[in-house]
Amino acid sequence: MLSPFEQSFYYYYFLVHIPVAIFIDSSVVVPERYQLIPKLVQWHIKQNNDFLLYEKPTWLRWFVIFELAVQVPAFFWFVTKFKQLWSLQDKDEGKESKAAYHKCSKNLNKWLRLYGLKASLTTLICMIVIWQRAYYPFGDFAEMSMQDKLKLISVYSTTFLTPLRLCFV
C-alpha cells in the first residue's frame, strides 16, 4: 500500500504526465505540422541527443499509441480514484466506510501495479536500446559517447523508476 506521501506524489505524477504524454510523447505518432509545441520536442532532441524521438522507430510508435489510447485515460482514472480514496479516508470511521476504503484501495493498487509493470518495462526497453546503439541524431550520426548515453538514460530513468515502484504496492 502507498503511504499518504506516495499517494500525493503519484496523484501529481499522473496530473503532470497527462500533458507530457499529449504534448511530448505524442510527437512520435503525430506529424510535426499538427503538434502543438514542436519546438519543445526539437529542443529536447537536441539538448539530450534523443535519437529515439528523432528516429521514431515502429516499436516506439506502438508504445506511444498504447500510451495515448490506454494510459492517458488511465491517468485520469487514477487521479479520480486517489481523490475518491481520500474522501473515503476522511469519512466516518464506521465499518461500511472502512470496507469501502479497503475495496477502493485494493482496486486502485491492482491497476497501479499493472500500469507500473507496463510503463517501467517499455521504458526499460528504451534504455536498453540507448545503451546498445545510441547515436547523435544530427550531423554525421556518430556513435554516442558514454557520457551522453548515460545522460540520455538518466532522462529516461525517471519514467522507469517511478512506475517501477508501483509494481510493489
HELIX and SHEET records of a PDB file:
HELIX    1   1 PRO A    4  PHE A   23  1                                  20    
HELIX    2   2 ASP A   25  VAL A   28  5                                   4    
HELIX    3   3 GLU A   32  TYR A   34  5                                   3    
HELIX    4   4 PRO A   38  ASN A   48  1                                  11    
HELIX    5   5 PHE A   51  GLU A   55  1                                   5    
HELIX    6   6 THR A   58  PHE A   66  1                                   9    
HELIX    7   7 GLU A   67  GLN A   71  3                                   5    
HELIX    8   8 VAL A   72  ASP A   90  1                                  19    
HELIX    9   9 LYS A   95  ARG A  133  1                                  39    
HELIX   10  10 MET A  146  LEU A  166  1                                  21    
END                                                                             
